Amino acid sequence: MKNILKTLSVLLILISFQGFSQGESWRWYFGLTAGANFPGAGAPVAMTNGMLMTMEGVATISDAAGNLLFYTDGSTVWNKLHAVMTNGNGLMGNGSSTQSGVIIPKPGSPNNYYLFTCNVAGAGYRFSEIDMLASAGNGAVIAGNNNTMVNINNTE
């Protein structure tokens, strides 16, 4: 019985390591058009094709295979082609805010994401929803479902 429990424990541990190999966080865009790709194996690779021009808060998300989906400075969202996403301007975050944008997968919806934004000047904590099936698979901020207030009293 002890050998079976030990074997099951080892198998569970090995299976749990597979969960860490997902590539959602492999690509980072930041700063002045800079970026880095941290592939599952090998050394990080510098990237210079980003559109960000900020010194502070940013967020980037990729799919499970490490393919870029989109990135943001909290005010603008760029898609995987480094073009402004449909409805991706005018979000109420601020690139000078430490956490200008936080990207969270929408529970129960594998193609949608929430982008939470925070401003430095009392515009509050807000969220927008992004549909990655829109705009021929390049994603779009859902019109009418952007800059939704969560709490007015928040700042960075």
N, CA, C and O atoms as a DFTB+ gen file, in Angstrom:
624 C
 N C O
     1  1       0.816      -1.195       0.000
     2  2       0.000       0.000       0.000
     3  2       0.863       1.264       0.000
     4  3       0.547       2.245      -0.674
     5  1       1.971       1.224       0.776
     6  2       2.855       2.379       0.839
     7  2       3.487       2.652      -0.520
     8  3       3.656       3.810      -0.902
     9  1       3.835       1.611      -1.245
    10  2       4.439       1.794      -2.575
    11  2       3.454       2.421      -3.548
    12  3       3.842       3.236      -4.384
    13  1       2.201       2.052      -3.449
    14  2       1.174       2.637      -4.320
    15  2       1.017       4.117      -4.003
    16  3       0.926       4.937      -4.917
    17  1       0.984       4.470      -2.725
    18  2       0.860       5.880      -2.333
    19  2       2.079       6.677      -2.779
    20  3       1.942       7.807      -3.246
    21  1       3.262       6.103      -2.641
    22  2       4.480       6.788      -3.093
    23  2       4.442       7.000      -4.602
    24  3       4.766       8.086      -5.083
    25  1       4.055       5.987      -5.341
    26  2       3.979       6.088      -6.804
    27  2       2.965       7.144      -7.219
    28  3       3.235       7.958      -8.102
    29  1       1.801       7.132      -6.584
    30  2       0.784       8.136      -6.897
    31  2       1.269       9.539      -6.557
    32  3       1.006      10.485      -7.300
    33  1       1.971       9.677      -5.448
    34  2       2.504      10.987      -5.058
    35  2       3.496      11.501      -6.084
    36  3       3.448      12.669      -6.468
    37  1       4.393      10.635      -6.528
    38  2       5.381      11.034      -7.539
    39  2       4.675      11.414      -8.844
    40  3       5.032      12.414      -9.468
    41  1       3.693      10.639      -9.256
    42  2       2.948      10.949     -10.483
    43  2       2.231      12.290     -10.372
    44  3       2.247      13.075     -11.320
    45  1       1.608      12.564      -9.241
    46  2       0.923      13.841      -9.051
    47  2       1.903      15.010      -9.102
    48  3       1.592      16.056      -9.672
    49  1       3.061      14.840      -8.519
    50  2       4.071      15.896      -8.552
    51  2       4.526      16.133      -9.990
    52  3       4.632      17.279     -10.427
    53  1       4.794      15.063     -10.720
    54  2       5.232      15.206     -12.112
    55  2       4.155      15.857     -12.971
    56  3       4.460      16.690     -13.824
    57  1       2.906      15.484     -12.753
    58  2       1.803      16.084     -13.512
    59  2       1.690      17.567     -13.186
    60  3       1.408      18.373     -14.073
    61  1       1.907      17.939     -11.930
    62  2       1.786      19.350     -11.561
    63  2       2.846      20.199     -12.261
    64  3       2.598      21.370     -12.551
    65  1       4.022      19.632     -12.537
    66  2       5.052      20.395     -13.250
    67  2       4.598      20.756     -14.657
    68  3       5.007      21.788     -15.189
    69  1       3.770      19.936     -15.261
    70  2       3.261      20.232     -16.596
    71  2       2.437      21.518     -16.598
    72  3       2.419      22.231     -17.602
    73  1       1.764      21.823     -15.510
    74  2       0.977      23.039     -15.409
    75  2       1.826      24.298     -15.470
    76  3       1.338      25.357     -15.865
    77  1       3.096      24.195     -15.080
    78  2       3.974      25.355     -15.088
    79  2       4.607      25.604     -16.452
    80  3       5.265      26.626     -16.647
    81  1       4.423      24.702     -17.383
    82  2       5.073      24.864     -18.682
    83  2       4.220      25.649     -19.676
    84  3       4.581      25.756     -20.848
    85  1       3.114      26.188     -19.232
    86  2       2.256      26.964     -20.112
    87  2       2.909      28.295     -20.422
    88  3       3.589      28.875     -19.576
    89  1       2.699      28.786     -21.655
    90  2       3.432      29.946     -22.133
    91  2       2.749      31.290     -22.017
    92  3       3.185      32.239     -22.669
    93  1       1.697      31.423     -21.218
    94  2       0.968      32.688     -21.135
    95  2       1.847      33.867     -20.740
    96  3       1.568      35.003     -21.123
    97  1       2.897      33.609     -19.982
    98  2       3.743      34.704     -19.506
    99  2       5.141      34.698     -20.138
   100  3       6.053      35.328     -19.603
   101  1       5.321      34.020     -21.236
   102  2       6.642      33.946     -21.867
   103  2       7.073      35.265     -22.495
   104  3       8.261      35.584     -22.495
   105  1       6.141      36.027     -23.026
   106  2       6.501      37.271     -23.724
   107  2       6.173      38.467     -22.840
   108  3       5.094      38.546     -22.251
   109  1       7.113      39.386     -22.758
   110  2       6.924      40.622     -21.995
   111  2       7.248      41.796     -22.896
   112  3       8.276      41.799     -23.573
   113  1       6.374      42.796     -22.909
   114  2       6.659      44.069     -23.579
   115  2       6.668      45.156     -22.522
   116  3       5.837      45.152     -21.614
   117  1       7.607      46.092     -22.637
   118  2       7.773      47.119     -21.616
   119  2       8.613      48.259     -22.171
   120  3       9.179      48.150     -23.258
   121  1       8.692      49.351     -21.421
   122  2       9.614      50.446     -21.723
   123  2       9.388      51.127     -23.053
   124  3       8.257      51.427     -23.434
   125  1      10.478      51.366     -23.749
   126  2      10.458      52.092     -25.020
   127  2      10.659      51.102     -26.153
   128  3      11.781      50.927     -26.629
   129  1       9.599      50.459     -26.586
   130  2       9.528      49.441     -27.655
   131  2      10.308      48.175     -27.328
   132  3      10.587      47.382     -28.228
   133  1      10.661      47.967     -26.080
   134  2      11.455      46.803     -25.691
   135  2      10.564      45.615     -25.355
   136  3       9.368      45.761     -25.102
   137  1      11.173      44.446     -25.361
   138  2      10.468      43.248     -24.971
   139  2      11.446      42.113     -24.749
   140  3      12.630      42.226     -25.065
   141  1      10.945      41.027     -24.208
   142  2      11.743      39.828     -24.002
   143  2      10.837      38.622     -24.142
   144  3       9.681      38.637     -23.718
   145  1      11.382      37.578     -24.743
   146  2      10.677      36.317     -24.881
   147  2      11.431      35.297     -24.037
   148  3      12.628      35.082     -24.232
   149  1      10.725      34.673     -23.101
   150  2      11.295      33.647     -22.246
   151  2      10.694      32.311     -22.655
   152  3       9.763      31.829     -22.009
   153  1      11.220      31.699     -23.733
   154  2      10.636      30.437     -24.194
   155  2      10.802      29.350     -23.147
   156  3      11.622      29.475     -22.238
   157  1      10.029      28.289     -23.275
   158  2      10.053      27.219     -22.291
   159  2      11.439      26.631     -22.059
   160  3      11.740      26.179     -20.954
   161  1      12.278      26.631     -23.074
   162  2      13.641      26.135     -22.935
   163  2      14.567      27.126     -23.640
   164  3      14.184      27.762     -24.622
   165  1      15.759      27.241     -23.135
   166  2      16.722      28.137     -23.763
   167  2      16.760      29.499     -23.106
   168  3      16.015      29.789     -22.169
   169  1      17.650      30.323     -23.626
   170  2      17.879      31.654     -23.060
   171  2      16.816      32.643     -23.523
   172  3      16.231      32.459     -24.590
   173  1      16.555      33.689     -22.741
   174  2      15.621      34.738     -23.162
   175  2      16.102      35.403     -24.446
   176  3      17.301      35.485     -24.710
   177  1      15.139      35.877     -25.241
   178  2      15.447      36.530     -26.515
   179  2      14.912      37.955     -26.454
   180  3      13.737      38.168     -26.153
   181  1      15.775      38.937     -26.740
   182  2      15.344      40.337     -26.759
   183  2      14.435      40.592     -27.950
   184  3      14.622      40.014     -29.021
   185  1      13.440      41.467     -27.755
   186  2      12.533      41.865     -28.834
   187  2      12.497      43.392     -28.863
   188  3      12.543      44.039     -27.817
   189  1      12.417      43.954     -30.050
   190  2      12.370      45.414     -30.194
   191  2      11.210      45.852     -31.073
   192  3      11.236      46.948     -31.633
   193  1      10.191      45.006     -31.202
   194  2       9.070      45.307     -32.091
   195  2       7.823      45.799     -31.364
   196  3       6.770      45.932     -31.988
   197  1       7.910      46.069     -30.076
   198  2       6.749      46.534     -29.320
   199  2       6.411      47.979     -29.621
   200  3       7.225      48.711     -30.184
   201  1       5.227      48.381     -29.250
   202  2       4.758      49.748     -29.502
   203  2       4.682      50.584     -28.227
   204  3       4.358      51.769     -28.295
   205  1       4.970      50.004     -27.083
   206  2       4.893      50.735     -25.824
   207  2       5.933      51.839     -25.756
   208  3       7.058      51.691     -26.235
   209  1       5.534      52.939     -25.156
   210  2       6.437      54.065     -24.888
   211  2       6.146      54.538     -23.472
   212  3       5.608      55.627     -23.272
   213  1       6.502      53.724     -22.498
   214  2       6.200      54.031     -21.109
   215  2       7.327      53.549     -20.211
   216  3       8.054      52.616     -20.550
   217  1       7.459      54.184     -19.085
   218  2       8.507      53.812     -18.144
   219  2       7.960      53.012     -16.962
   220  3       8.729      52.569     -16.108
   221  1       6.638      52.823     -16.906
   222  2       6.087      52.141     -15.733
   223  2       5.133      51.030     -16.135
   224  3       5.521      50.135     -16.886
   225  1       3.889      51.062     -15.654
   226  2       2.976      49.941     -15.713
   227  2       2.626      49.440     -17.102
   228  3       2.271      50.217     -17.988
   229  1       2.732      48.119     -17.280
   230  2       2.380      47.443     -18.532
   231  2       1.833      46.060     -18.197
   232  3       1.969      45.588     -17.068
   233  1       1.216      45.418     -19.177
   234  2       0.771      44.031     -19.036
   235  2       0.805      43.370     -20.404
   236  3       0.507      44.005     -21.416
   237  1       1.172      42.091     -20.433
   238  2       1.253      41.313     -21.675
   239  2       0.651      39.946     -21.409
   240  3       0.801      39.405     -20.313
   241  1      -0.039      39.373     -22.413
   242  2      -0.566      38.008     -22.281
   243  2      -0.350      37.266     -23.592
   244  3      -0.498      37.828     -24.678
   245  1       0.001      35.995     -23.466
   246  2       0.162      35.101     -24.610
   247  2      -0.759      33.913     -24.424
   248  3      -1.369      33.752     -23.367
   249  1      -0.861      33.076     -25.451
   250  2      -1.655      31.862     -25.295
   251  2      -0.799      30.784     -24.632
   252  3       0.364      31.029     -24.311
   253  1      -1.361      29.600     -24.426
   254  2      -0.662      28.531     -23.718
   255  2       0.597      28.081     -24.442
   256  3       1.506      27.541     -23.811
   257  1       0.672      28.291     -25.755
   258  2       1.854      27.914     -26.533
   259  2       2.903      29.021     -26.568
   260  3       3.954      28.848     -27.184
   261  1       2.639      30.160     -25.917
   262  2       3.592      31.257     -25.884
   263  2       3.447      32.254     -27.015
   264  3       4.303      33.125     -27.174
   265  1       2.376      32.151     -27.816
   266  2       2.134      33.091     -28.906
   267  2       1.477      34.358     -28.359
   268  3       0.482      34.285     -27.638
   269  1       2.032      35.506     -28.700
   270  2       1.509      36.780     -28.217
   271  2       0.040      36.951     -28.577
   272  3      -0.365      36.674     -29.706
   273  1      -0.757      37.408     -27.611
   274  2      -2.154      37.773     -27.864
   275  2      -2.291      39.289     -27.900
   276  3      -2.726      39.851     -28.905
   277  1      -1.912      39.969     -26.780
   278  2      -1.982      41.427     -26.743
   279  2      -1.192      41.964     -25.562
   280  3      -0.795      41.221     -24.665
   281  1      -0.972      43.279     -25.584
   282  2      -0.278      43.955     -24.495
   283  2      -0.813      45.371     -24.364
   284  3      -1.444      45.888     -25.285
   285  1      -0.559      46.006     -23.208
   286  2      -1.173      47.293     -22.918
   287  2      -0.329      48.124     -21.962
   288  3       0.480      47.600     -21.195
   289  1      -0.542      49.431     -22.030
   290  2      -0.008      50.349     -21.021
   291  2      -1.135      50.870     -20.137
   292  3      -0.927      51.788     -19.344
   293  1      -2.320      50.294     -20.267
   294  2      -3.481      50.699     -19.482
   295  2      -4.357      51.713     -20.189
   296  3      -5.524      51.875     -19.833
   297  1      -3.815      52.399     -21.186
   298  2      -4.577      53.377     -21.964
   299  2      -4.877      52.873     -23.367
   300  3      -5.922      53.181     -23.940
   301  1      -3.948      52.096     -23.913
   302  2      -4.054      51.554     -25.274
   303  2      -3.759      50.067     -25.220
   304  3      -2.938      49.623     -24.418
   305  1      -4.434      49.279     -26.084
   306  2      -4.179      47.845     -26.192
   307  2      -3.694      47.563     -27.614
   308  3      -4.339      47.953     -28.588
   309  1      -2.550      46.882     -27.724
   310  2      -2.010      46.480     -29.015
   311  2      -2.202      44.983     -29.182
   312  3      -2.026      44.220     -28.233
   313  1      -2.567      44.557     -30.402
   314  2      -2.790      43.133     -30.657
   315  2      -1.479      42.441     -31.036
   316  3      -0.408      43.044     -30.972
   317  1      -1.576      41.183     -31.426
   318  2      -0.384      40.394     -31.748
   319  2       0.361      40.912     -32.971
   320  3       1.524      40.564     -33.178
   321  1      -0.291      41.737     -33.780
   322  2       0.352      42.340     -34.952
   323  2       0.972      43.694     -34.614
   324  3       1.496      44.371     -35.498
   325  1       0.918      44.088     -33.357
   326  2       1.442      45.368     -32.852
   327  2       0.660      46.555     -33.413
   328  3       1.192      47.657     -33.547
   329  1      -0.597      46.314     -33.735
   330  2      -1.514      47.378     -34.154
   331  2      -2.486      47.625     -33.009
   332  3      -2.783      46.715     -32.235
   333  1      -2.982      48.855     -32.902
   334  2      -3.964      49.143     -31.855
   335  2      -5.180      48.255     -32.092
   336  3      -5.727      48.217     -33.194
   337  1      -5.587      47.557     -31.071
   338  2      -6.728      46.657     -31.137
   339  2      -7.997      47.459     -31.408
   340  3      -8.095      48.615     -30.996
   341  1      -8.952      46.873     -32.084
   342  2     -10.245      47.503     -32.305
   343  2     -10.806      47.954     -30.950
   344  3     -10.863      47.164     -30.007
   345  1     -11.214      49.209     -30.856
   346  2     -11.691      49.834     -29.618
   347  2     -10.625      49.847     -28.525
   348  3     -10.956      49.934     -27.343
   349  1      -9.363      49.762     -28.903
   350  2      -8.272      49.648     -27.943
   351  2      -7.670      50.956     -27.472
   352  3      -6.667      50.947     -26.759
   353  1      -8.255      52.078     -27.851
   354  2      -7.798      53.386     -27.372
   355  2      -8.755      53.921     -26.317
   356  3      -9.907      53.493     -26.239
   357  1      -8.277      54.850     -25.515
   358  2      -9.160      55.547     -24.580
   359  2      -9.494      54.805     -23.323
   360  3     -10.448      55.162     -22.633
   361  1      -8.722      53.763     -22.996
   362  2      -8.957      53.107     -21.717
   363  2      -8.447      54.016     -20.617
   364  3      -7.591      54.867     -20.860
   365  1      -8.956      53.848     -19.431
   366  2      -8.714      54.831     -18.383
   367  2      -7.615      54.439     -17.405
   368  3      -7.640      54.834     -16.239
   369  1      -6.647      53.656     -17.888
   370  2      -5.447      53.416     -17.114
   371  2      -4.467      54.531     -17.423
   372  3      -4.806      55.491     -18.115
   373  1      -3.259      54.404     -16.915
   374  2      -2.249      55.416     -17.157
   375  2      -0.887      54.748     -17.132
   376  3      -0.559      54.042     -16.178
   377  1      -0.085      54.963     -18.176
   378  2       1.228      54.350     -18.272
   379  2       2.169      54.741     -17.156
   380  3       3.211      54.111     -16.975
   381  1       1.824      55.766     -16.408
   382  2       2.648      56.181     -15.276
   383  2       2.196      55.524     -13.978
   384  3       2.834      55.699     -12.940
   385  1       1.114      54.777     -14.027
   386  2       0.641      54.053     -12.858
   387  2       1.415      52.745     -12.738
   388  3       1.650      52.065     -13.737
   389  1       1.804      52.399     -11.542
   390  2       2.596      51.189     -11.333
   391  2       1.879      49.950     -11.859
   392  3       2.517      49.097     -12.476
   393  1       0.597      49.827     -11.637
   394  2      -0.214      48.714     -12.150
   395  2      -1.269      49.272     -13.082
   396  3      -2.464      49.195     -12.796
   397  1      -0.835      49.828     -14.183
   398  2      -1.764      50.470     -15.113
   399  2      -2.706      49.484     -15.773
   400  3      -3.816      49.853     -16.156
   401  1      -2.284      48.232     -15.913
   402  2      -3.132      47.221     -16.519
   403  2      -2.816      45.848     -15.962
   404  3      -1.650      45.492     -15.793
   405  1      -3.854      45.079     -15.677
   406  2      -3.706      43.696     -15.238
   407  2      -4.655      42.872     -16.095
   408  3      -5.842      43.183     -16.187
   409  1      -4.134      41.820     -16.724
   410  2      -4.921      40.979     -17.631
   411  2      -5.269      39.679     -16.923
   412  3      -4.394      39.005     -16.380
   413  1      -6.561      39.329     -16.932
   414  2      -7.054      38.111     -16.292
   415  2      -7.936      37.369     -17.298
   416  3      -8.841      37.976     -17.871
   417  1      -7.696      36.062     -17.531
   418  2      -8.621      35.296     -18.377
   419  2     -10.023      35.311     -17.765
   420  3     -10.174      35.183     -16.550
   421  1     -11.043      35.466     -18.604
   422  2     -12.424      35.449     -18.105
   423  2     -12.796      34.008     -17.770
   424  3     -12.722      33.140     -18.639
   425  1     -13.193      33.738     -16.532
   426  2     -13.559      32.374     -16.147
   427  2     -14.668      31.816     -17.034
   428  3     -15.674      32.482     -17.280
   429  1     -14.474      30.597     -17.506
   430  2     -15.481      29.922     -18.313
   431  2     -15.539      30.366     -19.758
   432  3     -16.401      29.906     -20.506
   433  1     -14.648      31.247     -20.169
   434  2     -14.655      31.753     -21.539
   435  2     -13.215      31.774     -22.061
   436  3     -12.490      32.737     -21.808
   437  1     -12.790      30.743     -22.777
   438  2     -11.380      30.623     -23.167
   439  2     -10.888      31.691     -24.147
   440  3      -9.682      31.814     -24.361
   441  1     -11.793      32.461     -24.741
   442  2     -11.391      33.468     -25.728
   443  2     -11.559      34.897     -25.245
   444  3     -11.319      35.836     -26.004
   445  1     -11.966      35.077     -23.999
   446  2     -12.187      36.421     -23.480
   447  2     -11.295      36.689     -22.279
   448  3     -10.964      35.792     -21.503
   449  1     -10.914      37.968     -22.152
   450  2     -10.041      38.407     -21.072
   451  2     -10.600      39.680     -20.462
   452  3     -11.254      40.475     -21.137
   453  1     -10.334      39.859     -19.181
   454  2     -10.617      41.124     -18.521
   455  2      -9.305      41.896     -18.421
   456  3      -8.262      41.335     -18.086
   457  1      -9.376      43.179     -18.715
   458  2      -8.245      44.076     -18.527
   459  2      -8.644      45.078     -17.462
   460  3      -9.501      45.931     -17.693
   461  1      -8.023      44.976     -16.296
   462  2      -8.276      45.908     -15.201
   463  2      -7.269      47.047     -15.311
   464  3      -6.073      46.814     -15.485
   465  1      -7.762      48.282     -15.207
   466  2      -6.902      49.449     -15.340
   467  2      -7.047      50.353     -14.119
   468  3      -8.097      50.419     -13.481
   469  1      -5.952      51.045     -13.823
   470  2      -5.928      51.973     -12.703
   471  2      -5.216      53.236     -13.149
   472  3      -4.205      53.171     -13.848
   473  1      -5.736      54.374     -12.748
   474  2      -5.177      55.659     -13.119
   475  2      -4.466      56.265     -11.920
   476  3      -4.696      55.857     -10.782
   477  1      -3.605      57.234     -12.177
   478  2      -2.884      57.895     -11.085
   479  2      -3.659      59.069     -10.510
   480  3      -3.330      59.546      -9.424
   481  1      -4.676      59.545     -11.208
   482  2      -5.320      60.809     -10.832
   483  2      -6.769      60.650     -10.402
   484  3      -7.587      61.530     -10.672
   485  1      -7.103      59.558      -9.744
   486  2      -8.438      59.413      -9.184
   487  2      -9.534      59.040     -10.169
   488  3     -10.708      59.273      -9.879
   489  1      -9.199      58.470     -11.322
   490  2     -10.226      58.026     -12.271
   491  2     -10.788      56.675     -11.866
   492  3     -11.688      56.153     -12.525
   493  1     -10.264      56.105     -10.786
   494  2     -10.812      54.867     -10.262
   495  2     -10.215      53.620     -10.881
   496  3      -9.346      53.671     -11.752
   497  1     -10.714      52.515     -10.398
   498  2     -10.319      51.182     -10.838
   499  2     -11.405      50.686     -11.766
   500  3     -12.575      50.658     -11.386
   501  1     -11.040      50.291     -12.987
   502  2     -12.026      49.932     -14.013
   503  2     -11.627      48.635     -14.705
   504  3     -10.502      48.155     -14.561
   505  1     -12.577      48.074     -15.463
   506  2     -12.224      46.927     -16.298
   507  2     -12.866      47.057     -17.661
   508  3     -13.894      47.711     -17.838
   509  1     -12.214      46.401     -18.630
   510  2     -12.724      46.270     -19.991
   511  2     -12.631      44.799     -20.355
   512  3     -11.802      44.066     -19.816
   513  1     -13.492      44.372     -21.278
   514  2     -13.465      42.976     -21.710
   515  2     -12.930      42.899     -23.133
   516  3     -13.278      43.710     -23.991
   517  1     -12.082      41.910     -23.364
   518  2     -11.471      41.712     -24.677
   519  2     -11.905      40.363     -25.220
   520  3     -11.803      39.346     -24.535
   521  1     -12.395      40.360     -26.463
   522  2     -12.816      39.148     -27.158
   523  2     -11.769      38.816     -28.213
   524  3     -11.627      39.553     -29.189
   525  1     -11.040      37.730     -28.039
   526  2      -9.966      37.379     -28.960
   527  2     -10.458      36.758     -30.265
   528  3      -9.654      36.562     -31.177
   529  1     -11.737      36.445     -30.388
   530  2     -12.266      35.943     -31.656
   531  2     -12.652      37.084     -32.599
   532  3     -12.819      36.873     -33.800
   533  1     -12.793      38.286     -32.054
   534  2     -13.200      39.451     -32.854
   535  2     -12.050      39.906     -33.756
   536  3     -10.896      39.535     -33.542
   537  1     -12.376      40.699     -34.746
   538  2     -11.396      41.280     -35.675
   539  2     -10.496      40.212     -36.290
   540  3      -9.270      40.319     -36.275
   541  1     -11.136      39.189     -36.828
   542  2     -10.433      38.105     -37.527
   543  2      -9.384      37.422     -36.648
   544  3      -8.322      37.030     -37.131
   545  1      -9.685      37.285     -35.364
   546  2      -8.780      36.603     -34.450
   547  2      -7.682      37.478     -33.864
   548  3      -6.813      36.987     -33.143
   549  1      -7.716      38.784     -34.173
   550  2      -6.729      39.709     -33.604
   551  2      -7.227      40.369     -32.331
   552  3      -6.481      41.096     -31.675
   553  1      -8.471      40.123     -31.979
   554  2      -9.037      40.629     -30.744
   555  2      -9.590      42.032     -30.843
   556  3      -9.193      42.820     -31.702
   557  1     -10.525      42.330     -29.938
   558  2     -11.132      43.662     -29.849
   559  2     -11.613      43.883     -28.428
   560  3     -12.074      42.964     -27.752
   561  1     -11.490      45.138     -27.993
   562  2     -12.115      45.524     -26.741
   563  2     -13.603      45.637     -27.046
   564  3     -13.990      46.342     -27.978
   565  1     -14.431      44.960     -26.282
   566  2     -15.866      44.928     -26.565
   567  2     -16.467      46.302     -26.299
   568  3     -16.445      46.795     -25.172
   569  1     -17.005      46.914     -27.357
   570  2     -17.634      48.234     -27.228
   571  2     -18.795      48.132     -26.252
   572  3     -19.562      47.170     -26.293
   573  1     -18.925      49.104     -25.390
   574  2     -19.989      49.105     -24.394
   575  2     -19.646      48.277     -23.171
   576  3     -20.380      48.281     -22.183
   577  1     -18.535      47.571     -23.239
   578  2     -18.093      46.774     -22.102
   579  2     -16.657      47.167     -21.751
   580  3     -15.832      46.329     -21.386
   581  1     -16.385      48.475     -21.873
   582  2     -15.058      48.968     -21.544
   583  2     -15.160      50.089     -20.515
   584  3     -16.186      50.759     -20.401
   585  1     -14.087      50.273     -19.778
   586  2     -14.008      51.298     -18.736
   587  2     -15.138      51.186     -17.713
   588  3     -15.616      52.198     -17.201
   589  1     -15.562      49.966     -17.418
   590  2     -16.613      49.742     -16.430
   591  2     -16.044      49.971     -15.031
   592  3     -15.046      49.357     -14.651
   593  1     -16.676      50.847     -14.278
   594  2     -16.194      51.221     -12.953
   595  2     -16.291      50.047     -11.978
   596  3     -17.316      49.372     -11.895
   597  1     -15.214      49.824     -11.253
   598  2     -15.200      48.858     -10.152
   599  2     -15.250      49.605      -8.835
   600  3     -16.040      49.277      -7.950
   601  1     -14.376      50.639      -8.711
   602  2     -14.339      51.440      -7.489
   603  2     -13.750      52.798      -7.813
   604  3     -12.639      52.879      -8.339
   605  1     -14.462      53.849      -7.514
   606  2     -14.025      55.219      -7.831
   607  2     -12.896      55.693      -6.913
   608  3     -12.134      56.584      -7.289
   609  1     -12.780      55.119      -5.735
   610  2     -11.833      55.611      -4.746
   611  2     -10.426      55.048      -4.878
   612  3      -9.584      55.306      -4.018
   613  1     -10.151      54.298      -5.916
   614  2      -8.829      53.713      -6.091
   615  2      -7.944      54.594      -6.955
   616  3      -8.423      55.232      -7.892
   617  1      -6.667      54.631      -6.645
   618  2      -5.619      55.174      -7.494
   619  2      -4.458      54.208      -7.423
   620  3      -4.558      53.154      -6.795
   621  1      -3.342      54.567      -8.072
   622  2      -2.234      53.618      -8.058
   623  2      -1.755      53.335      -6.662
   624  3      -0.824      52.553      -6.475
